[in-house]
Amino acid sequence: MAEKIKYEPKLLLLRIKLEYIRPFIVRKVVVRNTISFADLHDIIQITMGWENEHLYSFSKGNIYIDDDHGDDEKDDFFNLFPSRNKYLSASNNPIARFLNEPKDKVKYEYDFGDSWLHQISVSKVLENDPRLIHPVCKKASRACPPEDCGGVYGYYRILNALNSEEKDEDDESYLEWVGEDYNPEFTDIDIINSWLRKIKM
């Protein structure tokens, strides 16, 4: 077994942006580079407002990071259909492996049905502060789409229904499904940080 690389401890300011949606839905969060990709998944779920009901995967080029595969292991399906892809365990790999310096980027996909694609990039490397023991959300712009709304198309259909002055039957159906409390422009950073305080870095 190859020896694990030890990374210099750093604090990173990550920018998490949901792709293909305007205006942008963005979170900026401070994390330690030694957390695992599984930890980062949990942090994204909290900061974006997802409900952690679906599968996920990180990717960098042809490298995929999830918890369905061990490092370099493929299940029978992938053995039957060999590819050049490499699979790593999200629980066993620190984010420093691919997110460690300014402008480093990975992609994150949540819910393979709706296919919510996020770009995660290192905005800044901060001075390491051992007193900081929880992730901290520094910026939160707009609410994430409702879970299971049908991807980007379904999300825009909901926005159209919300903004329509003369609502048709389809509009009313979407609005009944999403609920009267849904506000795409509002997210509460204080609530986000109260949940993040349950995660130790």
PyMOL commands that set and color helices and strands:
alter all, ss='L'
color gray80, all
select helices_A, chain A and resi 37-48+76-80+95-97+151-163+169-178+189-196
alter helices_A, ss='H'
color red, helices_A
select strands_A, chain A and resi 11-18+26-32+56-60+63-66+86-89+105-110+116-126+136-141
alter strands_A, ss='S'
color yellow, strands_A
deselect
rebuild
show_as cartoon
